[in-house]
Amino acid sequence: MTQTSTGSTATQKASGYLLQLCKHWSHKAEVSFTPEAGDIRFPNGNHLSLTAHSDHLAMRLDVPEDADLAQFQDVVDKHILRFAFREDLEISWAAA
């Protein structure tokens, strides 16, 4: 069983952030990506899927039942906000 949440942030630079996240985590996770979609699978079972749209970046987190979903959301948030320091992004998450 897994825990899942979906997130989104409005931005015109979704593809750029998707590529940055995938490249950043490629040294510690199994990563595949195109400019439109990214998939990051961490050794601990956490999984992040990204989809770049023209006006927002959509995200889906899946973590094992015994993992801390809120902590993983926070890690993803901090990385996006660090990459997007020129923008004032609002990231929203919802249980899926």
All heavy atoms as an XYZ file, in Angstrom:
753
protein
N       0.852     -1.193      0.000
C       0.000      0.000      0.000
C       0.892      1.249      0.000
O       1.939      1.263      0.621
C      -0.876     -0.026      1.250
C      -1.873      1.060      1.298
S      -3.471      0.359      0.893
C      -4.427      1.804      0.756
N       0.447      2.264     -0.698
C       1.209      3.506     -0.762
C       0.343      4.687     -0.348
O      -0.882      4.617     -0.347
C       1.732      3.766     -2.194
O       0.632      3.863     -3.079
C       2.667      2.671     -2.658
N       1.024      5.777     -0.021
C       0.362      7.057      0.221
C       0.625      7.918     -1.015
O       1.733      7.901     -1.550
C       0.972      7.759      1.428
C       0.941      6.975      2.719
C       1.697      7.741      3.786
O       1.254      8.792      4.226
N       2.848      7.224      4.177
N      -0.376      8.662     -1.426
C      -0.251      9.456     -2.645
C      -0.772     10.863     -2.414
O      -1.770     11.066     -1.720
C      -1.056      8.805     -3.788
O      -0.550      7.488     -3.994
C      -0.943      9.592     -5.068
N      -0.094     11.831     -3.009
C      -0.615     13.196     -3.045
C      -0.271     13.799     -4.399
O       0.679     13.371     -5.067
C      -0.060     14.049     -1.900
O       1.320     14.239     -2.037
N      -1.060     14.779     -4.787
C      -0.812     15.497     -6.032
C      -0.561     16.955     -5.711
O      -1.147     17.504     -4.776
C      -1.994     15.362     -7.010
O      -3.180     15.848     -6.375
C      -2.183     13.922     -7.442
N       0.322     17.552     -6.484
C       0.661     18.942     -6.258
C       0.713     19.707     -7.557
O       0.775     19.115     -8.646
N       0.696     21.025     -7.418
C       0.724     21.876     -8.596
C       1.272     23.242     -8.212
O       1.083     23.703     -7.085
C      -0.687     22.022     -9.156
O      -0.677     22.831    -10.304
N       1.968     23.859     -9.155
C       2.392     25.240     -8.984
C       2.283     25.951    -10.325
O       2.678     25.409    -11.359
C       3.823     25.334     -8.404
O       4.122     26.699     -8.128
C       4.862     24.746     -9.325
N       1.710     27.127    -10.295
C       1.546     27.920    -11.512
C       2.885     28.528    -11.898
O       3.543     29.175    -11.079
C       0.516     29.020    -11.291
N       3.307     28.289    -13.129
C       4.556     28.837    -13.650
C       4.592     28.680    -15.166
O       4.029     27.732    -15.702
C       5.792     28.149    -13.028
O       6.973     28.723    -13.603
C       5.794     26.651    -13.264
N       5.242     29.609    -15.805
C       5.467     29.513    -17.248
C       6.731     28.703    -17.538
O       7.048     28.444    -18.694
C       5.605     30.914    -17.855
C       4.399     31.809    -17.622
C       3.141     31.288    -18.277
O       3.163     30.912    -19.440
N       2.052     31.256    -17.533
N       7.478     28.326    -16.483
C       8.768     27.649    -16.645
C       8.722     26.202    -16.157
O       9.721     25.664    -15.697
C       9.842     28.416    -15.877
C      10.006     29.847    -16.355
C      10.992     30.597    -15.526
C      11.106     32.034    -16.004
N      11.982     32.812    -15.143
N       7.577     25.568    -16.275
C       7.394     24.211    -15.752
C       8.393     23.225    -16.338
O       8.981     22.417    -15.616
C       5.964     23.739    -16.006
N       8.624     23.276    -17.617
C       9.540     22.336    -18.256
C      10.959     22.510    -17.723
O      11.672     21.533    -17.458
C       9.526     22.515    -19.773
O      10.388     21.585    -20.391
N      11.378     23.742    -17.528
C      12.713     24.008    -17.003
C      12.897     23.451    -15.606
O      13.930     22.852    -15.289
N      11.886     23.632    -14.750
C      11.984     23.116    -13.382
C      11.943     21.589    -13.376
O      12.641     20.942    -12.597
C      10.884     23.691    -12.498
C      10.967     25.194    -12.376
C       9.827     25.974    -12.357
C      12.200     25.849    -12.300
C       9.903     27.357    -12.251
C      12.278     27.227    -12.214
C      11.130     27.977    -12.178
O      11.209     29.341    -12.082
N      11.128     21.016    -14.243
C      11.069     19.555    -14.375
C      12.460     19.017    -14.731
O      12.957     18.082    -14.097
C      10.048     19.181    -15.438
C       9.843     17.708    -15.775
C       8.433     17.508    -16.304
C      10.832     17.182    -16.784
N      13.097     19.623    -15.714
C      14.420     19.170    -16.139
C      15.453     19.356    -15.028
O      16.282     18.469    -14.792
C      14.854     19.913    -17.406
C      14.019     19.638    -18.655
C      14.418     20.585    -19.789
C      14.154     18.193    -19.089
N      15.402     20.471    -14.313
C      16.339     20.706    -13.217
C      16.178     19.667    -12.119
O      17.171     19.146    -11.604
C      16.137     22.102    -12.620
C      16.827     23.204    -13.379
C      16.699     24.520    -12.659
O      15.632     25.124    -12.633
N      17.791     24.968    -12.053
N      14.938     19.386    -11.735
C      14.697     18.391    -10.687
C      15.210     17.017    -11.105
O      15.872     16.328    -10.323
C      13.203     18.310    -10.356
C      12.629     19.437     -9.535
C      11.102     19.387     -9.566
C      13.122     19.368     -8.099
N      14.904     16.613    -12.319
C      15.326     15.298    -12.792
C      16.847     15.192    -12.856
O      17.426     14.194    -12.405
C      14.703     14.996    -14.147
S      12.924     14.697    -14.067
N      17.490     16.202    -13.395
C      18.952     16.169    -13.481
C      19.580     16.214    -12.091
O      20.564     15.522    -11.826
C      19.453     17.325    -14.347
C      19.125     17.140    -15.816
C      19.523     18.355    -16.631
C      19.108     18.194    -18.077
N      19.411     19.386    -18.879
N      19.006     17.011    -11.200
C      19.539     17.134     -9.844
C      19.521     15.790     -9.117
O      20.476     15.436     -8.430
C      18.719     18.170     -9.065
C      19.106     18.290     -7.630
N      20.252     18.940     -7.225
C      18.514     17.826     -6.515
C      20.338     18.875     -5.909
N      19.300     18.219     -5.449
N      18.427     15.046     -9.256
C      18.284     13.799     -8.512
C      18.796     12.576     -9.281
O      18.749     11.461     -8.782
C      16.842     13.598     -8.084
C      16.542     14.299     -6.790
C      17.344     14.366     -5.703
C      15.359     15.009     -6.450
N      16.735     15.079     -4.707
C      15.508     15.493     -5.142
C      14.183     15.287     -7.129
C      14.542     16.223     -4.487
C      13.209     16.023     -6.480
C      13.388     16.479     -5.174
N      19.326     12.778    -10.477
C      19.750     11.630    -11.280
C      20.930     10.872    -10.674
O      21.137      9.706    -10.994
C      20.080     12.060    -12.705
O      21.209     12.910    -12.712
N      21.675     11.493     -9.780
C      22.821     10.808     -9.168
C      22.414      9.925     -7.993
O      23.200      9.098     -7.551
C      23.875     11.826     -8.714
C      23.441     12.682     -7.580
N      22.583     13.740     -7.757
C      23.730     12.620     -6.269
C      22.364     14.309     -6.577
N      23.042     13.653     -5.662
N      21.189     10.093     -7.484
C      20.777      9.283     -6.338
C      19.459      8.547     -6.556
O      18.948      7.919     -5.651
C      20.705     10.127     -5.076
C      19.664     11.227     -5.106
C      19.461     11.896     -3.767
C      20.678     12.666     -3.332
N      20.479     13.469     -2.139
N      18.918      8.626     -7.757
C      17.632      7.984     -8.039
C      17.613      7.499     -9.485
O      18.427      7.910    -10.307
C      16.486      8.966     -7.800
N      16.645      6.638     -9.770
C      16.414      6.184    -11.147
C      15.527      7.226    -11.807
O      14.399      7.450    -11.379
C      15.722      4.824    -11.114
C      15.485      4.216    -12.467
C      14.757      2.887    -12.357
O      15.104      2.088    -11.470
O      13.831      2.680    -13.165
N      16.045      7.876    -12.836
C      15.360      9.027    -13.432
C      15.179      8.826    -14.931
O      16.094      8.381    -15.620
C      16.176     10.322    -13.176
C      15.537     11.510    -13.862
C      16.334     10.575    -11.689
N      13.997      9.182    -15.423
C      13.761      9.271    -16.866
C      12.957     10.537    -17.100
O      12.114     10.907    -16.279
C      13.018      8.036    -17.385
O      11.759      7.915    -16.777
N      13.251     11.229    -18.200
C      12.540     12.486    -18.427
C      12.627     12.942    -19.873
O      13.528     12.568    -20.612
C      13.064     13.588    -17.503
C      14.530     13.914    -17.683
C      14.937     14.917    -18.553
C      15.496     13.224    -16.974
C      16.280     15.214    -18.720
C      16.843     13.523    -17.125
C      17.230     14.523    -17.999
N      11.630     13.738    -20.216
C      11.587     14.511    -21.444
C      11.257     15.936    -20.986
O      10.979     16.147    -19.803
C      10.478     14.009    -22.392
O       9.201     14.268    -21.776
C      10.623     12.518    -22.694
N      11.235     16.918    -21.886
C      10.836     18.266    -21.456
C       9.395     18.342    -20.929
O       9.050     19.267    -20.207
C      10.994     19.107    -22.725
C      12.057     18.391    -23.501
C      11.793     16.924    -23.241
N       8.576     17.338    -21.258
C       7.166     17.368    -20.853
C       6.848     16.509    -19.634
O       5.844     16.751    -18.956
C       6.270     16.888    -21.994
C       6.315     17.742    -23.234
C       7.526     17.436    -24.126
O       8.017     16.289    -24.104
O       7.984     18.350    -24.827
N       7.654     15.488    -19.356
C       7.321     14.556    -18.269
C       8.590     13.990    -17.637
O       9.574     13.744    -18.324
C       6.460     13.413    -18.791
N       8.535     13.814    -16.324
C       9.674     13.250    -15.612
C       9.208     12.215    -14.604
O       8.103     12.293    -14.079
N      10.095     11.259    -14.351
C       9.791     10.174    -13.423
C      11.039      9.936    -12.575
O      12.105      9.659    -13.139
C       9.428      8.922    -14.225
C       8.809      7.848    -13.373
O       7.738      8.098    -12.800
O       9.411      6.768    -13.283
N      10.906     10.077    -11.255
C      12.046      9.922    -10.358
C      11.689      8.878     -9.314
O      10.747      9.058     -8.534
C      12.394     11.261     -9.671
C      12.629     12.357    -10.724
C      13.616     11.093     -8.766
C      12.688     13.757    -10.156
N      12.442      7.778     -9.303
C      12.223      6.679     -8.349
C      13.433      6.577     -7.426
O      14.533      6.259     -7.863
C      12.006      5.367     -9.085
C      10.736      5.358     -9.912
C      10.484      3.990    -10.562
N       9.291      4.044    -11.368
C       8.051      3.880    -10.898
N       7.863      3.628     -9.629
N       7.011      3.949    -11.706
N      13.186      6.857     -6.147
C      14.246      6.835     -5.150
C      14.416      5.435     -4.574
O      13.460      4.657     -4.518
C      13.925      7.829     -4.029
C      13.931      9.264     -4.490
C      12.774      9.855     -4.985
C      15.092     10.012     -4.441
C      12.774     11.173     -5.418
C      15.107     11.331     -4.875
C      13.952     11.906     -5.360
N      15.625      5.105     -4.109
C      15.874      3.769     -3.559
C      14.981      3.418     -2.358
O      14.694      2.250     -2.126
C      17.341      3.824     -3.126
C      17.950      4.909     -3.939
C      16.852      5.898     -4.179
N      14.521      4.417     -1.600
C      13.685      4.152     -0.428
C      12.222      3.878     -0.777
O      11.394      3.697      0.104
C      13.769      5.313      0.571
C      13.190      6.609      0.018
O      12.737      6.670     -1.124
N      13.227      7.651      0.816
N      11.893      3.864     -2.078
C      10.523      3.585     -2.503
C       9.708      4.821     -2.843
O       8.614      4.712     -3.395
N      10.219      6.010     -2.518
C       9.513      7.237     -2.885
C       9.568      7.417     -4.395
O      10.563      7.096     -5.038
C      10.139      8.449     -2.206
C       9.905      8.491     -0.715
O       9.172      7.663     -0.163
N      10.527      9.435     -0.042
N       8.484      7.960     -4.950
C       8.361      8.132     -6.397
C       7.738      9.488     -6.672
O       6.700      9.831     -6.106
C       7.487      7.004     -6.960
C       7.245      7.106     -8.423
N       6.046      6.759     -8.988
C       8.025      7.513     -9.443
C       6.109      6.949    -10.297
N       7.296      7.408    -10.587
N       8.371     10.261     -7.535
C       7.872     11.573     -7.942
C       7.667     11.566     -9.444
O       8.590     11.265    -10.199
C       8.878     12.664     -7.552
C       8.625     14.075     -8.081
C       7.290     14.626     -7.590
C       9.779     14.991     -7.674
N       6.448     11.880     -9.876
C       6.130     12.043    -11.295
C       5.850     13.516    -11.546
O       5.150     14.166    -10.757
C       4.881     11.238    -11.672
O       5.103      9.866    -11.487
N       6.374     14.033    -12.630
C       6.228     15.444    -12.974
C       5.676     15.578    -14.383
O       6.062     14.824    -15.281
C       7.596     16.134    -12.930
C       8.362     16.045    -11.618
C       9.846     16.234    -11.862
C       7.829     17.062    -10.649
N       4.777     16.541    -14.577
C       4.250     16.843    -15.906
C       4.278     18.353    -16.091
O       3.711     19.095    -15.276
C       2.809     16.321    -16.078
O       2.771     14.933    -15.755
C       2.336     16.532    -17.498
N       4.958     18.797    -17.148
C       5.045     20.225    -17.447
C       3.912     20.622    -18.388
O       3.750     20.037    -19.460
C       6.392     20.538    -18.079
N       3.147     21.597    -17.966
C       2.093     22.187    -18.793
C       2.523     23.618    -19.130
O       3.465     24.140    -18.541
C       0.760     22.191    -18.030
C       0.290     20.818    -17.677
N      -0.467     20.041    -18.522
C       0.490     20.069    -16.560
C      -0.731     18.880    -17.937
N      -0.156     18.869    -16.748
N       1.844     24.256    -20.033
C       2.238     25.610    -20.446
C       2.109     26.620    -19.308
O       2.823     27.621    -19.284
C       1.416     26.063    -21.639
O       0.045     26.108    -21.299
N       1.209     26.355    -18.347
C       0.977     27.324    -17.273
C       1.187     26.780    -15.859
O       0.972     27.498    -14.890
C      -0.434     27.889    -17.383
C      -1.505     26.821    -17.242
O      -1.179     25.609    -17.245
O      -2.687     27.200    -17.128
N       1.588     25.516    -15.729
C       1.845     24.968    -14.394
C       2.654     23.676    -14.451
O       2.726     23.028    -15.490
C       0.534     24.744    -13.624
C      -0.285     23.585    -14.121
N      -1.068     23.634    -15.257
C      -0.434     22.321    -13.627
C      -1.670     22.478    -15.440
N      -1.287     21.648    -14.460
N       3.237     23.335    -13.306
C       3.937     22.074    -13.130
C       3.069     21.199    -12.234
O       2.708     21.599    -11.124
C       5.301     22.298    -12.469
C       6.122     21.047    -12.157
C       6.490     20.304    -13.444
C       7.371     21.409    -11.365
N       2.702     20.025    -12.744
C       1.891     19.075    -11.981
C       2.810     17.994    -11.426
O       3.750     17.551    -12.099
C       0.826     18.451    -12.874
N       2.532     17.579    -10.189
C       3.368     16.590     -9.523
C       2.501     15.533     -8.864
O       1.385     15.813     -8.428
C       4.211     17.274     -8.438
C       5.137     18.347     -8.983
S       5.736     19.459     -7.709
C       4.309     20.500     -7.458
N       3.047     14.339     -8.777
C       2.390     13.255     -8.049
C       3.464     12.564     -7.223
O       4.511     12.170     -7.753
C       1.752     12.260     -9.006
C       1.114     11.079     -8.285
C       0.603     10.036     -9.266
N       0.287      8.805     -8.560
C      -0.942      8.335     -8.398
N      -1.956      8.971     -8.925
N      -1.135      7.211     -7.739
N       3.196     12.436     -5.935
C       4.100     11.740     -5.029
C       3.456     10.437     -4.590
O       2.280     10.419     -4.219
C       4.361     12.573     -3.771
C       5.036     13.912     -3.935
C       5.145     14.591     -2.572
C       6.406     13.742     -4.535
N       4.222      9.379     -4.630
C       3.803      8.090     -4.073
C       4.916      7.651     -3.130
O       6.090      7.628     -3.525
C       3.634      7.047     -5.185
C       2.496      7.398     -6.129
O       1.342      7.321     -5.693
O       2.780      7.746     -7.286
N       4.548      7.339     -1.896
C       5.529      6.880     -0.917
C       5.005      5.613     -0.250
O       3.794      5.392     -0.182
C       5.842      7.960      0.151
C       6.367      9.229     -0.500
C       4.638      8.262      1.014
N       5.923      4.778      0.251
C       5.472      3.580      0.957
C       4.595      3.943      2.156
O       4.685      5.054      2.693
C       6.781      2.935      1.427
C       7.822      3.462      0.495
C       7.374      4.852      0.136
N       3.756      3.003      2.555
C       2.803      3.237      3.644
C       3.471      3.738      4.921
O       2.927      4.566      5.638
C       2.033      1.943      3.918
C       0.888      2.101      4.881
C       0.066      0.830      4.983
O       0.514     -0.238      4.525
O      -1.032      0.923      5.531
N       4.680      3.248      5.215
C       5.350      3.624      6.459
C       6.248      4.854      6.314
O       6.948      5.239      7.248
C       6.173      2.448      6.996
C       7.261      1.997      6.024
O       7.236      2.413      4.845
O       8.128      1.221      6.452
N       6.241      5.525      5.167
C       7.078      6.710      4.936
C       6.338      7.978      5.354
O       5.129      7.978      5.559
C       7.459      6.785      3.461
N       7.081      9.060      5.459
C       6.535     10.358      5.859
C       6.234     11.177      4.605
O       7.121     11.822      4.048
C       7.529     11.071      6.765
C       6.972     12.336      7.386
O       6.000     12.903      6.846
O       7.518     12.754      8.424
N       4.977     11.149      4.176
C       4.562     11.845      2.952
C       4.794     13.348      3.067
O       5.307     13.981      2.147
C       3.094     11.544      2.642
C       2.499     12.200      1.401
C       3.232     11.763      0.141
C       1.020     11.879      1.287
N       4.442     13.937      4.208
C       4.603     15.388      4.389
C       6.067     15.795      4.298
O       6.394     16.837      3.720
C       4.015     15.817      5.728
N       6.959     14.968      4.807
C       8.384     15.278      4.737
C       8.865     15.255      3.285
O       9.629     16.115      2.868
C       9.193     14.298      5.580
C      10.684     14.578      5.533
C      11.506     13.540      6.273
O      11.039     12.451      6.558
N      12.735     13.888      6.584
N       8.406     14.277      2.506
C       8.809     14.207      1.099
C       8.241     15.392      0.324
O       8.921     15.963     -0.539
C       8.402     12.873      0.490
C       8.989     12.608     -0.864
C      10.317     12.894     -1.157
C       8.224     12.058     -1.872
C      10.873     12.651     -2.409
C       8.759     11.805     -3.126
C      10.082     12.103     -3.398
N       7.010     15.794      0.615
C       6.440     16.984     -0.015
C       7.327     18.189      0.282
O       7.611     18.997     -0.606
C       5.032     17.261      0.503
C       3.988     16.331     -0.019
C       2.637     16.555      0.650
O       2.545     17.065      1.774
N       1.594     16.159     -0.021
N       7.777     18.314      1.523
C       8.612     19.431      1.931
C       9.943     19.422      1.168
O      10.430     20.470      0.738
C       8.844     19.380      3.442
C       9.540     20.626      3.952
O       9.057     21.743      3.680
O      10.583     20.476      4.621
N      10.541     18.250      0.982
C      11.793     18.134      0.234
C      11.586     18.598     -1.206
O      12.379     19.378     -1.744
C      12.321     16.678      0.272
C      13.445     16.477     -0.740
C      12.779     16.313      1.676
N      10.508     18.153     -1.825
C      10.212     18.559     -3.206
C       9.974     20.070     -3.264
O      10.530     20.765     -4.125
C       8.998     17.778     -3.763
C       8.571     18.322     -5.120
C       9.326     16.289     -3.856
N       9.170     20.592     -2.332
C       8.902     22.038     -2.278
C      10.200     22.840     -2.203
O      10.397     23.795     -2.951
C       8.042     22.395     -1.070
C       6.599     21.987     -1.201
O       6.184     21.513     -2.273
O       5.867     22.133     -0.199
N      11.072     22.461     -1.288
C      12.311     23.218     -1.084
C      13.183     23.212     -2.332
O      13.797     24.231     -2.662
C      13.076     22.659      0.115
C      12.441     23.045      1.427
C      13.182     22.471      2.612
C      12.507     22.941      3.898
N      13.037     22.283      5.084
N      13.232     22.088     -3.029
C      14.031     22.031     -4.250
C      13.430     22.916     -5.348
O      14.146     23.663     -6.006
C      14.168     20.584     -4.731
C      15.214     19.827     -4.004
N      15.011     19.293     -2.748
C      16.488     19.529     -4.335
C      16.118     18.696     -2.359
N      17.026     18.813     -3.298
N      12.126     22.837     -5.536
C      11.483     23.675     -6.562
C      11.682     25.149     -6.236
O      12.047     25.942     -7.110
C       9.987     23.334     -6.700
C       9.815     21.932     -7.284
C       9.270     24.372     -7.563
C       8.389     21.429     -7.280
N      11.460     25.520     -4.992
C      11.587     26.930     -4.615
C      13.029     27.421     -4.762
O      13.267     28.572     -5.126
C      11.073     27.144     -3.199
C       9.561     26.913     -3.030
C       9.168     26.998     -1.565
C       8.755     27.874     -3.890
N      13.990     26.555     -4.503
C      15.396     26.929     -4.685
C      15.689     27.160     -6.171
O      16.363     28.120     -6.540
C      16.306     25.844     -4.131
C      17.774     26.246     -4.169
C      18.734     25.233     -3.597
N      18.186     24.336     -2.617
C      18.452     23.027     -2.566
N      19.245     22.475     -3.465
N      17.937     22.267     -1.630
N      15.178     26.281     -7.030
C      15.407     26.439     -8.467
C      14.643     27.642     -9.019
O      15.054     28.240    -10.004
C      14.991     25.183     -9.226
C      15.815     23.965     -8.900
C      15.234     22.716     -8.872
C      17.168     24.059     -8.613
C      15.984     21.586     -8.581
C      17.926     22.940     -8.319
C      17.332     21.697     -8.305
N      13.533     27.986     -8.398
C      12.649     29.052     -8.897
C      12.820     30.346     -8.105
O      11.870     31.100     -7.926
C      11.201     28.585     -8.824
N      14.029     30.622     -7.647
C      14.238     31.777     -6.781
C      13.846     33.103     -7.428
O      13.593     34.080     -6.725
C      15.684     31.824     -6.266
C      16.705     32.045     -7.337
C      17.121     33.333     -7.654
C      17.253     30.978     -8.031
C      18.073     33.547     -8.641
C      18.204     31.183     -9.016
C      18.611     32.474     -9.329
N      13.746     33.143     -8.735
C      13.338     34.381     -9.427
C      11.823     34.542     -9.475
O      11.326     35.588     -9.864
C      13.898     34.401    -10.846
C      15.400     34.566    -10.896
C      15.910     34.634    -12.331
N      17.354     34.669    -12.389
C      18.142     33.595    -12.497
N      17.611     32.392    -12.566
N      19.446     33.723    -12.541
N      11.100     33.506     -9.096
C       9.638     33.542     -9.104
C       9.125     33.386     -7.675
O       9.784     32.783     -6.832
C       9.058     32.385     -9.924
C       9.245     32.505    -11.400
C       8.437     31.448    -12.131
O       7.215     31.637    -12.278
O       9.032     30.429    -12.520
N       7.952     33.880     -7.421
C       7.304     33.707     -6.124
C       6.232     32.633     -6.298
O       5.066     32.940     -6.525
C       6.698     35.027     -5.663
C       6.126     34.941     -4.254
O       6.573     34.059     -3.488
O       5.247     35.749     -3.934
N       6.653     31.368     -6.225
C       5.745     30.256     -6.495
C       4.939     29.858     -5.263
O       5.439     29.911     -4.144
C       6.519     29.028     -6.984
C       7.292     29.161     -8.289
C       7.924     27.818     -8.640
C       6.404     29.632     -9.417
N       3.726     29.443     -5.507
C       2.872     28.843     -4.481
C       2.655     27.393     -4.897
O       2.161     27.127     -5.994
C       1.514     29.566     -4.418
C       1.586     30.993     -3.943
C       1.754     31.084     -2.440
O       1.296     30.174     -1.726
O       2.350     32.077     -1.977
N       3.016     26.462     -4.028
C       2.853     25.049     -4.315
C       1.735     24.516     -3.448
O       1.749     24.706     -2.234
C       4.155     24.273     -4.045
C       5.299     24.849     -4.884
C       3.956     22.781     -4.346
C       6.666     24.327     -4.505
N       0.759     23.879     -4.064
C      -0.360     23.309     -3.305
C      -0.363     21.792     -3.470
O      -0.062     21.270     -4.532
C      -1.686     23.909     -3.754
O      -1.910     23.626     -5.121
N      -0.697     21.089     -2.372
C      -0.744     19.629     -2.350
C      -2.117     19.178     -1.874
O      -2.740     19.850     -1.051
C       0.303     19.057     -1.403
C       1.711     19.276     -1.862
C       2.563     20.251     -1.463
C       2.415     18.484     -2.831
N       3.767     20.125     -2.127
C       3.715     19.053     -2.951
C       2.094     17.362     -3.576
C       4.663     18.520     -3.810
C       3.045     16.837     -4.433
C       4.312     17.417     -4.547
N      -2.555     18.052     -2.373
C      -3.823     17.455     -1.952
C      -3.672     15.930     -1.929
O      -2.946     15.374     -2.753
C      -4.946     17.835     -2.905
N      -4.347     15.295     -0.999
C      -4.329     13.833     -0.954
C      -4.999     13.302     -2.210
O      -5.982     13.862     -2.684
C      -5.043     13.326      0.280
N      -4.447     12.239     -2.738
C      -5.018     11.660     -3.959
C      -5.738     10.372     -3.646
O      -5.532      9.753     -2.643
C      -3.928     11.408     -4.979
